Amino acid sequence: MAVSQRDAGPVAVTRAVDGPWWVRQATKVRTFQSLGNPHFRMLWFGMLASFMAMQMNILARGYLAYDLSKSATALGIVTMVRGLPQLFLSPLGGVIADRVDKRRLLLITQVMMAVLSFANVILIATGIIEVWHLAALSLAEGFVFAFNMPSRQAIIPEIVSDEELMNAVALNNSGMNLTRVLGPSLAGALISFGDIGMEVTFTLVALCYVGFLTALYNLPRKRRIAAASKGPFLAQLTGGIKYILGFPALAALIGLAFIPVLFGMPYQTFLPVFSTKVFGTGASGLALMSAFAGVGALVGSLTVATISQYPRKDLLQVAFGVLFGLSLIAFALTPLFPLALLFVFVVGLSGNAYMALNSTMIMSTCERSYHGRVMSVYMMTWSLMPLSTLPLGKAVDMLGVQSTTIICGAILAGFVAVIGIGRVRRGAPVLKRAA
C-alpha cells in the first residue's frame, strides 16, 4: 500500500489505486498506469504547470523581443542566450544533483524561476522593459535551468518503481508535448489583448512555477534515494563522463540522442520558411503545421507510455528513429499542403516517441547514483539544438529549405539505422555496471 504522508517513509508502489474516481478509471488503461502512484501524480501535475510556464514564456518573450526591436536578430539573440549556459553548465548541475537532495535543489531553482518571472512582470507593468532586459532574463534562466533540468529528470526514479519508470517518463514527455499545444495557444490569445495581456501572460508564468513549488514541497522527503555521491567535485565531474564511456551500451544511447537533436528537431525552426516559400500559406499555415506537429508529439509520447512493457525497446527505438528521418524527407518532398500536415504529424509522433524511448532506456540502464550526471550529459544534447540552427540556416539560404531538410532526414535515418541496428544485434543491456 502506498505511503500517503509526506514524511512517512520510502515511496512504495500500489496495486490497488487510491484516489479520485477519474484516477482509478485512468489507471485501468496501461497508458496512465504510473498515475496510480500518488506521489508521481503530484509531481506530474506540478511538472505540467512548469512545462506550461516554459512554453508560454518562450512564445511571449520572443514576441515581446521582436515587438520592441522589430529585429529578427534581436529575437535570435534572446532565444540563443538561454541555451548557452545549459550547454556549458549542465554537467555541473548533474554532479550537484548526485550530491544533494534533488527535491531541495528543485525547490531552490524553481523559486529563482518564479522570481525571474515576477521581475519580468514588474518591468512590463512599469513600462521600462527593453530588449536587453529580456536577454538578461533569458541568460539568467539558462543558468538556473542548467541546475534544474538534471534533477527534474533524475527525481522520477526516486518516486516510482523500476516497473513504472518507462511509463512515468513517457507520461512526463506527454505532459510536455501537451503544453506545446496549449501553452503557445493560451499565450497567443492573451497577447492579442495588448499590454495588459502581456502582463497577464507573464503573471501566469510565475504562478505556474509557484504551482510546481507546491507539488515539490508536498513530495515525501524519504524516497528511493541512492547514496549521495562523494569525493572531489572535479573527480565526480569527470567520473560521469568516464562512466558513460566505460559502458558501451550507455554511450551508444547518448550518441543516438545527439544526431536526432542536431539534424531532426531543428525542423521546427524552419516551419515558417515552409509556410511562406514552399506552401504559400502564411501565418495560418504555420499555425496548422505547428499544431499538427505538437499533436503528433503528444500521440508519440502516449504511444510509448502505452507500450512501456514491450521487451524489445531497442528495436522500437530504431524503428521510430528511421521513421523520423524518412517522414522528414517525405515532408520536404510533398508539394501538397494537406499531405504536408500528415507528414509533419508523423514527424512529431516518431521524433518524440524516439526521444522518449531513448531517455527512459538511459535511466533504466545506468545506476541511480549516476542519474544526475548521466542525464546532465543527455540534456546537453538539447542545448545544442539552438546552436545547430545557425549552420542549418546558412544551408537553407544556400540550398533551399527542402533540400536541407531532405539531407538532414537522410543523415538521421542512416545514422539511426547503422548504429541502432548494430546495437540491436548485440542485444539490449540488462545489467547496470559501476564505474
PyMOL commands that set and color helices and strands:
alter all, ss='L'
color gray80, all
select helices_A, chain A and resi 21-26+30-36+38-69+72-99+102-125+131-154+156-159+165-191+195-217+233-245+248-278+282-306+313-333+337-365+368-399+401-426
alter helices_A, ss='H'
color red, helices_A
deselect
rebuild
show_as cartoon
